[in-house]
Amino acid sequence: MKNKKIYTYIDLFAGCGGLSLGLNLSEWKGLFAIEKNPQAFQTLEHNLIKKINHFEWPEWLPQQAHDIDTVIKNYSYNLNKLQGEVTLIAGGPPCQGFSIAGRRNEDDERNTLINSYIKFVSLVRPKLIFFENVKGFTMEFKNNKQKGKKYSQIVADKLTKVGYHVYGQLINFGDYGVPQKRTRFILVGIRKDINNSNIEKAKSFFKLIEENKFSFLAEKKLSVSPTIEDALSDLLSNNTIDTPDRKGFKSGIYQKVKSDYQRYIRKGNGNIEIPNSHSFAKHSQIVTERFRYIQSISTECKNIPEKLKRQLGLNTQVLVPLQAKEQAPTVTSHPDDMIHYCEPRILTVRECARLQSFPDWYTFTGKYTTGGELRKIEVPRYTQVGNAIPPLFSEQAGAILKQLI
């Protein structure tokens, strides 16, 4: 019997592990993951290392949170020796300065992490690159020395110079079985010396993943465009119990499965009664009544008008009342951005994870939320979920990436 080919990868800027989980489900083998924040890494470690032993972690690299620049500085020799052993480098640097959802800042120092990414790729020289970033990554610089250039094109040019055919475009994950309209920039690269590699082969990824999604989702009995209700209607607050890991808060318990999406997402979670991270926020009576009023007059799943915000005395930038039969807007790290589709409250971490297509067995660890200056350094559960790549999409991407080589 012929040995099964092993596809290996390294996950850079791995967060809580959404991309790695999808690659695991599409039968890739992780070598290791680089994630700077200890809280996000703890969630990745809990699920992908301790639960399912997904990574073949090398002895030379401590199994802990790492900054990419520190890894390059201290282990460049080891990285260089990996040449020929790594099929794929996956993941993209967190370029929040280009986020449309936040305050756009072209000079945000995190934007410079792309140079660290290029350096890492140059050392390891994988066969393939899979790069994901925010939609704003495709916009043009307006104020600095790169004025008029798209940052995505600058990155593509740099990757071309270090030996890769690359092609990128925007993809809405909501068209791939995820109950959320989440448009991201995806760039795929293939090393120039790989047999018959060219720009058309990199470009073919997008055609193939579009064609493949129907059979992929049909096999799992999933809809191409599931709704918010499909994702969340078994997580209502009819029955509550004390949250096991959050003193003084209440959690919902599982209700009967009401959709194929719920059946899929709950698979592998056993007979657990309380979903992990399904802890309800404590709203004042004023906030609850305000949410009820917004829900009563809202028919669209979009940010409420500025006039209504002023009328209600709100200074929030975004507040979206969800609608049962629609897909959610992009899940972010801000839990106050969305109101539940039929209850006067914000979503729980688990509900956000459902909209991101994380299976319920995937456990989120650490603080639930944070605020003020701590937002700059902490990555609590809501943020871990909001920053992740939906596993259901990355599983499809993993299957297509294999076809490129």
C-alpha atoms as one frame of an Amber mdcrd trajectory, in Angstrom:
protein
   0.000   0.000   0.000   1.380   3.376  -0.992   2.226   5.706   1.894  -0.159
   8.611   2.282   1.445  11.951   1.453   1.911  14.189   4.492   1.278  17.909
   4.088   2.977  20.036   6.726   2.548  23.658   7.696   3.531  26.387  10.142
   0.845  28.778  11.411   2.085  32.352  11.857   0.117  34.876  13.948  -2.011
  31.877  14.881  -4.362  33.523  17.387  -6.608  31.019  19.144  -6.253  28.490
  16.312  -9.138  28.924  13.847  -6.921  28.475  10.792  -5.026  25.554  12.300
  -8.260  23.821  13.267  -9.495  23.990   9.672  -6.184  22.690   8.353  -6.338
  19.850  10.866  -9.815  18.944   9.608  -8.487  18.892   6.025  -5.690  16.527
   7.130  -2.706  18.831   7.261  -0.092  18.248   9.947   1.017  21.239  11.975
   4.687  21.584  12.837   4.259  24.532  15.211   2.385  27.812  15.633   3.669
  31.294  16.365   1.370  33.474  18.478   2.603  36.362  20.602  -0.267  36.686
  23.067  -0.248  34.173  25.971  -4.059  34.207  26.329  -4.718  33.358  22.678
  -1.931  30.765  22.704  -3.419  29.138  25.812  -6.661  28.479  23.917  -4.750
  27.079  20.927  -2.636  24.909  23.226  -5.648  23.631  25.174  -7.484  22.475
  22.048  -4.961  21.691  19.327  -2.029  20.449  21.389  -3.498  18.922  24.551
  -6.880  17.753  23.205  -6.042  16.448  19.744  -2.212  16.465  19.537  -2.244
  18.247  16.203   1.307  19.658  16.174   4.636  17.848  15.888   6.332  20.558
  17.931  10.130  20.650  17.434  12.374  20.194  20.476  14.354  23.333  19.711
  11.332  25.648  20.098   9.725  26.027  23.553   6.018  25.224  23.446   4.729
  28.641  24.476   3.669  32.035  23.157   6.347  33.598  20.916   6.911  36.886
  19.137   7.838  36.243  15.509  10.820  38.611  15.614  12.221  36.807  18.660
  11.861  33.449  16.910  13.653  34.787  13.818  16.429  36.276  15.951  17.016
  33.220  18.164  16.198  30.337  15.830  17.065  31.444  12.289  19.461  28.484
  11.938  16.710  26.012  12.863  14.219  27.700  10.554  16.668  27.570   7.679
  17.147  23.829   8.237  13.404  23.336   7.705  13.790  24.089   3.995  12.355
  21.187   2.031  10.262  19.935   4.977   7.463  22.524   5.066   4.655  22.447
   2.527   2.874  25.591   3.655   3.204  28.746   5.718  -0.284  29.869   6.710
  -1.621  32.977   8.419  -1.224  36.702   8.003   0.128  39.485  10.238  -2.428
  41.488  12.259  -2.545  44.725  10.276  -5.152  46.530  12.390  -4.092  49.819
  10.916  -5.951  48.789   7.758  -9.107  47.575   9.473 -12.291  49.227   8.216
 -14.079  48.304  11.444 -11.637  50.238  13.609  -9.815  53.540  13.331  -7.726
  53.291  10.197  -4.091  54.197  10.872  -1.579  53.657   8.084   1.293  54.215
  10.497   0.163  51.631  13.065   3.383  49.837  14.047   1.655  46.447  13.690
   1.498  47.052   9.942   5.278  46.568   9.817   4.922  42.931  10.891   4.649
  42.096   7.210   8.441  42.512   7.001   8.822  39.866   9.717   6.473  37.619
   7.767   8.546  38.007   4.570  11.744  37.262   6.507  10.221  34.101   7.987
   9.072  32.910   4.554  12.542  33.597   3.138  14.171  31.453   5.832  11.812
  28.458   5.581  10.930  28.648   1.865   7.719  26.566   1.956   6.160  25.325
  -1.268   2.962  27.289  -0.624   1.791  30.444   1.124  -1.731  31.090   2.384
  -2.146  34.658   3.617  -5.292  36.208   5.149  -5.922  39.804   6.149  -8.598
  42.445   6.614 -10.551  43.900   3.693  -8.881  47.286   4.194  -5.581  45.661
   3.243  -6.557  46.200  -0.406  -7.024  49.980  -0.030  -4.523  52.552  -1.169
  -2.229  54.530   1.085  -3.367  58.133   1.351  -0.946  59.933   3.617   2.534
  58.454   3.717   5.412  57.838   1.306   3.548  54.916  -0.305   0.659  57.191
  -1.330  -1.426  55.749  -4.167  -0.192  52.168  -3.684  -2.259  49.297  -2.360
  -0.638  47.618   0.613  -1.722  44.237  -0.775   0.254  44.961  -3.958   3.338
  45.986  -1.986   3.194  42.664  -0.137   2.642  40.735  -3.370   5.676  42.466
  -4.915   7.850  41.535  -1.928   6.782  37.895  -2.063   7.453  37.842  -5.815
  10.990  39.101  -5.172  11.704  36.295  -2.687  10.621  33.658  -5.205   6.843
  33.161  -5.271   4.063  33.417  -7.826   1.249  35.096  -5.894  -2.340  36.073
  -6.487  -4.844  37.608  -4.098  -8.474  38.639  -4.014 -11.314  39.361  -1.583
 -13.480  36.468  -0.396 -16.697  36.604   1.636 -16.641  33.664   4.050 -20.436
  33.954   4.221 -20.536  32.293   0.791 -18.797  29.189   2.168 -21.181  27.887
   4.825 -20.339  30.440   7.519 -23.391  32.322   8.955 -21.577  35.642   8.774
 -20.752  38.171   6.065 -17.022  38.386   6.592 -14.982  39.637   3.643 -11.238
  39.135   3.871  -8.236  39.481   1.579  -6.780  36.073   0.716  -3.417  35.731
  -1.014  -2.066  32.404  -2.264   1.533  31.873  -3.317   3.406  28.984  -4.884
   7.195  28.794  -5.032   8.546  29.508  -8.505  10.745  26.412  -8.693   7.869
  23.981  -8.012   7.086  21.910 -11.126   4.894  23.821 -13.579   4.173  26.602
 -11.085   2.973  29.926 -12.427   0.661  32.803 -11.576  -2.283  30.946 -13.127
  -1.807  28.068 -10.696  -1.921  30.479  -7.736  -4.982  32.135  -9.280  -6.703
  28.763  -9.728  -7.115  28.430  -5.950 -10.025  30.874  -6.037 -11.785  29.126
  -8.914 -11.336  25.701  -7.338 -12.549  26.657  -3.860 -15.647  28.286  -5.370
 -16.432  25.170  -7.404 -15.713  22.792  -4.528 -17.854  24.454  -1.853 -21.146
  22.944  -3.013 -20.024  19.315  -2.776 -18.010  20.011   0.395 -20.987  21.522
   2.234 -23.493  19.029   0.816 -21.407  16.178   2.193 -21.693  17.741   5.658
 -25.424  18.452   5.093 -24.744  22.187   5.443 -26.229  25.171   3.638 -24.016
  27.487   1.596 -25.511  30.500   3.406 -26.820  29.541   6.874 -28.713  32.192
   8.861 -28.219  33.612  12.338 -31.212  31.593  13.550 -29.698  28.425  12.060
 -26.589  29.063  14.138 -28.003  30.258  17.455 -31.588  29.129  18.097 -30.561
  26.290  20.465 -28.667  28.715  22.731 -31.501  30.906  24.052 -31.675  32.043
  27.680 -34.925  30.238  28.643 -33.082  28.111  31.196 -29.997  29.364  32.991
 -27.438  27.995  35.398 -24.400  29.455  37.186 -21.479  29.912  34.778 -18.849
  27.317  35.791 -15.832  29.558  35.113 -17.272  33.062  35.679 -18.377  33.776
  39.218 -21.611  35.738  39.566 -22.756  35.188  35.956 -25.380  32.938  34.392
 -25.061  30.615  31.403 -27.642  29.070  29.126 -28.008  25.316  28.764 -28.387
  23.404  25.525 -31.798  23.183  23.943 -32.974  20.834  21.223 -31.068  20.920
  17.915 -33.087  22.957  15.425 -30.909  23.009  12.282 -28.325  21.031  10.340
 -25.774  23.703  11.203 -26.352  23.140  14.937 -26.140  19.389  14.472 -22.782
  19.810  12.737 -21.398  22.335  15.223 -22.386  20.235  18.279 -20.828  17.049
  16.942 -18.129  15.687  19.230 -19.327  17.614  22.281 -20.798  14.584  24.050
 -23.601  15.014  26.566 -22.363  18.303  27.979 -25.255  20.366  29.349 -23.623
  23.819  29.489 -21.901  25.118  26.341 -18.414  26.442  27.000 -18.207  30.262
  27.181 -22.000  30.685  26.936 -22.101  33.276  29.747 -24.661  36.094  29.533
 -23.737  39.729  30.085 -25.305  41.583  33.029 -27.382  44.352  31.452 -29.113
  47.045  33.464 -32.871  47.432  33.088 -32.286  50.610  31.062 -30.015  48.791
  28.582 -32.429  45.864  28.315 -35.363  48.150  27.545 -33.268  50.101  25.039
 -32.396  46.852  23.241 -36.067  45.832  23.189 -37.014  49.149  21.630 -34.301
  48.883  18.952 -35.414  45.344  18.150 -39.046  46.423  17.865 -38.339  49.009
  15.165 -35.535  47.258  13.281 -36.027  45.120  10.197 -32.473  45.079   8.794
 -29.266  43.543  10.010 -27.192  46.718   9.859 -25.861  49.545  12.003 -28.703
  51.630  13.444 -28.993  55.234  12.149 -26.964  57.988  13.803 -30.208  59.864
  14.497 -31.521  56.954  16.555 -28.221  56.702  18.436 -28.484  60.368  19.407
 -32.125  59.915  20.386 -31.153  57.056  22.706 -28.065  58.830  24.037 -25.656
  56.270  22.564 -22.074  57.140  21.644 -21.226  53.713  20.217 -19.800  53.589
  16.694 -21.576  50.353  15.729 -24.762  48.730  17.027 -26.409  46.093  14.837
 -29.733  44.441  15.761 -29.411  40.945  14.303 -32.206  39.462  12.192 -33.111
  35.771  12.401 -33.244  35.036   8.666 -30.096  36.930   7.669 -26.378  36.322
   8.049 -24.540  38.237  10.742 -22.203  41.129   9.959 -18.510  40.617  10.664
 -17.897  39.371  14.198 -15.347  41.676  15.828 -13.565  41.805  19.178 -16.223
  44.202  20.525 -19.099  42.242  22.116 -21.297  45.355  22.335 -21.513  45.737
  18.548 -24.466  43.368  18.060 -27.845  42.752  19.704 -29.197  39.199  19.738
 -31.825  38.478  17.104 -34.677  37.703  19.542 -33.472  38.461  23.082 -32.602
  41.932  24.475 -28.897  41.296  25.064 -25.520  41.102  23.403 -24.123  37.780
  22.214 -22.146  35.395  24.364 -18.642  34.261  23.433 -20.053  30.895  22.357
 -22.634  32.548  20.113 -19.897  34.591  18.451 -17.914  31.370  18.029 -20.961
  29.763  16.385 -21.091  32.624  13.874 -17.392  31.978  13.239 -18.080  28.219
  12.695 -16.038  26.970  15.680 -17.340  23.569  16.826 -18.762  23.567  20.356
 -16.053  21.194  21.609 -13.505  23.957  20.979 -12.946  25.499  24.414 -12.027
  29.158  24.899  -9.901  29.984  27.921  -8.864  33.054  29.918 -10.778  36.247
  30.682 -14.088  36.809  28.926 -13.556  40.482  28.162 -11.403  43.479  29.019
 -11.432  47.235  28.608  -9.546  50.532  28.679  -5.784  50.411  28.246  -5.771
  46.648  28.821  -7.313  46.206  25.370  -3.876  46.973  23.917  -2.213  44.014
  25.629  -4.903  41.502  26.555  -6.685  39.109  24.212  -9.723  37.800  26.117
 -12.219  35.274  24.770 -14.353  37.710  22.771 -11.229  39.062  21.066  -9.850
  35.592  20.371 -13.046  34.684  18.561 -13.362  37.993  16.704  -9.804  37.814
  15.372 -10.032  34.215  14.125 -10.371  32.738  10.649 -13.566  30.633  10.482
 -12.491  26.959  10.649 -15.191  25.909   8.179 -13.588  28.116   5.521  -9.997
  27.182   6.356 -10.923  23.495   6.094 -12.072  24.136   2.524  -8.937  26.154
   1.821  -6.774  23.313   3.143  -8.336  20.855   0.712  -7.761  23.117  -2.291
  -4.188  24.046  -1.329  -3.232  20.380  -1.619  -4.447  20.356  -5.219  -2.047
  23.160  -6.186   0.968  20.878  -5.764
